Amino acid sequence: MTSEPRSRRFEALEQRDINKETYVTEWAEAGLSVVDSPYDPAPSLRIDAGRVVELDGKSEADFDLIDRFIAAYGIDLSAADEAMATPARQIARMLIDINVPAADVRRLAHGCTPAKLVDVIRQMNVLEMMMGLAKMRVRRTPANQAHVTNWREHPALLAADAAEAALRGFAEVETTVRVARMAPLDALAVLIGVQSGRGGVLTQCAVEEQLGLRLAIKGLTSYAETLSVYGTERSFVDGDDTPYSKAFLNAAYASRGVKVRFTSGTGSEALMGHAEQKSMLYLEARCLLVTRGAGSQGVQNGSISCIALPEALPGGVRAVLAENLLAAMLGLEVASGNDALASHSQIRKTAKLMLQFIPGTDFIFSGYSAVPKQDNMFGGGNFDADDLDDYNVLQRDMQIDGGLRPIRETDALDIRRKGARAIQAVYRALDFPPITDAEIDAAVTAHNSDDLPARDLVLDLRAADAFLASDADLLTIVRALHAGDFDEVARNVLEMGRQRVAGDYLHPAAIFDGDFRVQSSINDANDYAGPGTGYRLDGTRWQAVQAIPQAKSPHDFIADRTGTPAQRLAEAGEARAGTDIEVVIGVAPAFGTALIKTIGGLDHEAVLEAILTGIAKEGLIGRVVKVYHTSDCAAVGHVAARLSGSGIGIGLQSRGTTVVTKRGLAPLNNLELFPQSPSLTLALYEQIGRNAARYAKGEAPSPVGVKVDNTARLRLIVKTALLHRRETEEVRADQPPVELRFDWEPTL
Amino acid sequence: MSDIPCYPLAENDADLKAASGRAYADITFEAAISGELTADDLRIDAETLRKQAQIARAAGNAQMAANLLRAAELTVVPNDELLKMYDLLRPQRASYDTLRALAERLETLYGAVETARFVREAADVYRDRGLLKREV
C-alpha cells in the first residue's frame, strides 16, 4: 500500500490555531443554518379588528406560546401595514442611508414580523450591517462591560479586580459564582470593588432567576442580565420560563428600581434540540420581539455562550452581527456578546470583534473578562486580562472608543488596595470571617487566584447563608463602610441606592458617568447621521485613550545614541582623490559627532576599527572621509568610491547602514548593500571591510551573508527615522568631503 | 394630557420621593449613617415609575411604558410574595385556578389591575399550550 505524500505546508497549516476549531456544513433540519433555512416562513401579517390573526404564515389557531406573545405585544400594529408593505430591500437601504433618520427606520422595524426583519437583514453584507449598527445603536456614547470572577471566590481579589475594572473604564461589571451559595458575598465584593474604583459602575451577579431577584432587592446588585428568552416554545419551557414569567420578572425588578436586560442569542435553540428546523436568525428575531414585547429596555445578544455553534457554520459571524443590528433597530440596548470563548485563533477572534468594535455598541462586550481565563467562571472569556494592552492599542490605532482606557501600574495597585481594604472593612463590621492583611497584599499584586491564599470556604459559605437570610441591606453596607472609614465608597454605594429611587436608569442603555449622571437613550440618544455627526472620540477622552504608558517621547529614542563626540577622529582638511589600491570609507555627516553609536548600539569608532581591520587583513589600506552634503547611504558610498584610488568605496551611515560600491555604478546600484543595520555585528563589519578590499584587488568574493531579522524594522522603525533625521540635520550642502584622521592602528 | 416629566428625574423632579414618602433630597449620607433611613427610603415609589412610564411612552416605547406601569403596581407587593408570584408563573408551576386566584389577589389586594389582566392572559395561554401544573 502506497501512501500519498504529505505537503509540508499542509502539515504546518494543520498545526495552526485556526485548525483547532470545529467546522460543520449546514443542516437546516437540525437547526444548523444561520440565516437561510428553507423552513423559515415567508413574512406575513394579517390584522383583524386590531388583532393579529396571522403571523409569518401561521394562523391564530396554530399560534404557539411565542407567537401569541409576539402577536399581543411584539409588533406595533399602527406601523405594521406600512412596514410589511415596504420592500425588505428598501428598509435595508434606509438603514444605511444617512439621510434617513434612525427614528424612521425604527418605526418601520417596530411594525415588522420576525420573518420580515430577517428578510431585511438578508439584503445586507457585514459592512452595511456595521453602518446600520453605527446609526441604530441606542446610546450615543459606546461603553463596555467586564466580567470579574475568580475560582477561589476570594472576596479581596474580587474587590481588587472590580476596582481595577472600574478604573479601566468598564461601565458595568458582571460576576458569577463557582459555588451558588457564595452569590451574596461575591455580589457584595464586586459592589464594594467597583464603587471603590469609580462611583456609578453598575453591577450584577449571574445566578438562578429567583436568587438573582433576591440579590437585587437586597441592594447587592444594580442590574440583571440573564433573563434568557428563546425563539421556540419548547426551548423556552426547557429554560423554565415563559414570555409571561419573564415579563413579570422584568416588572418585578423595575418595581424595585433595578435595571434589567434580557438575554438571547443565535444557536441556543439548536443547542437545546428545539430549533424546529428554523434558521438561527429567524429564531433570534422572535426572541427580540418577545424581549421588546415584555417591555425590556435591552438585550444581551450576539450568540453569547452558544457562539461556537454559529461560528462552526458558514456565515456565522455575519449572523451574529445581524442579530446585534436587529436588536438595535428595535430600539433595544445591545450588549453585543464577544464574551464567551469563541475561537482558538487570535486572528479570528479579533476579526470578529471588529464587527462590533468599529460601529460601536451600547456594550461592545457583554462581558470582557477583566480576569485571566482560569479565573473566569463564565467559562473563559474570548478576550481577557491578558489582552487588555492589545485592546487599548486597538482603540489608539483606530481612534475608536471601545469603552476602556489605559492605566498606569501604580494607579492600578492603589485602586486595587483601596477596593480590597474596603471589603476587608465591611467583612470586619459585619462579623464575616476576617480578611487578613496578608490576603489584601496578595490581592493587590495578584494576576490570578493562584496568587491568593486559600480561604475556609465552609466558613465563608456559612456567612453567605446568614447574610442572605438576614435583613441586612444596602444601608447596612453603607454603615459598615463608614465604620471602616471608607466614607467615599460608602457615599457611592448609597448613591446607587438613591438612583433606584429615581429610576432614571431603567430606560434603554442607561449607564452612569463618574458623577452619577445617567446617560441613556433618553438624554444621550445616538444622533449619528453620517460623517461629522454622532459620537466622535476627541478632546480629553481621545487624549486618555492614546496615552498608553508604553508610548515614549520621540526624544527618548535617540538619547542613548548621542554623547561625547568620538575622541580619536579628527578632521584633516578637504578630502583628495587617491591613486593607491585602497578602500575609502565614506561616513555620513553625524558620524562620530552628533551621533556616536549605530542603531544596534555599536560605537562608531569600534565599527571603523572592524572595517579597517578587515581591509588590513587583505593587505590594503583604508582611508576615512566624511561626506557632508548628503546623508543618503548610497550617495555617501558613491562619493567614497569616487575618491578611492581603486574605485571601491564603502558608505556608512551613523545608524550603521552600509553599502559597498564601485565607481561608475548607477546611483542606486551597488556591489553589496546591508540595509538591516541592527543585525550588523563587528564581525560582519570586518567581513564587509574584507570583501571591499578584495573587490579593490579585482577579486570576486562571495557576498557577506546577513541573516534577515523579520522584526527589526517593526521594532526599530521609529528609531531609524529619528536617527536619520538627526543625521540629515548635520547635512551641509556646500561643504565638500573632509579627510578624517583616525587615531588607531590595526593589530593583525 | 399631562406634561411629560423632565428626564432625568433625579435632577429635575422637585417632587421626587421614595416609597416611604421621604423626599429625594432628604436621602442623605448623614441620614444613612445616623440610622435614620430605613429600607423603604431606598425603594422606588409607584408614582415615580408612572412618571418614567410617561417618559417611555413619549419616547415611542409603549411596551416599556406598560412594563413600568406593571412595576408601579408591584411596588406594594412584599418581597417574599413577589418572588412567589414569579415562581407561579413559571411553566407547570400552577393550575389554571391558582393563576386565576393570583390575578384576583393582585387586583383586589394590591390594586394591580394591569398585572392581574396579564396573569389572566397567561393562565389562558398556559391552558391552551399545556403549561399548567399537571395534576397528580
Interface residues (C-beta under 8 A of the other chain):
Chain A: D64 L65 R68 F69 A72 Y73 D76 A103 R106 R107 H110 E209 Q210 L213 R214 I217 G219 E233 V237 D240 D241 T242 Y244 S245 A247 F248 L249 N250 A251 A252 Y253 A254 S255 R256 G257 R292 G293 A294 G295 S296 Q297 G331 D471 D473 L474 L475 V478 R479 H482 D487 A490 R491 L494 G497 R498 Q499 R500 V501 A502 G503 D504 L506 H507 P508 R517 V518 S521 I522 N523
Chain B: Y7 P8 L9 A10 E11 D13 L16 K17 A18 A19 Y24 I27 F29 A32 I33 G35 L37 T38 A39 D41 L42 R43 I44 D45 T48 L49 Q52 I55 A56 A59 G60 N61 A62 Q63 M64 A65 A66 N67 L68 R70 A71 A72 E73 L74 T75 V77 N79 L82 L83 M85 Y86 D87 L89 R90 P91 Q92 T115 F118 V119 E121 A122 V125 Y126 R129 L131
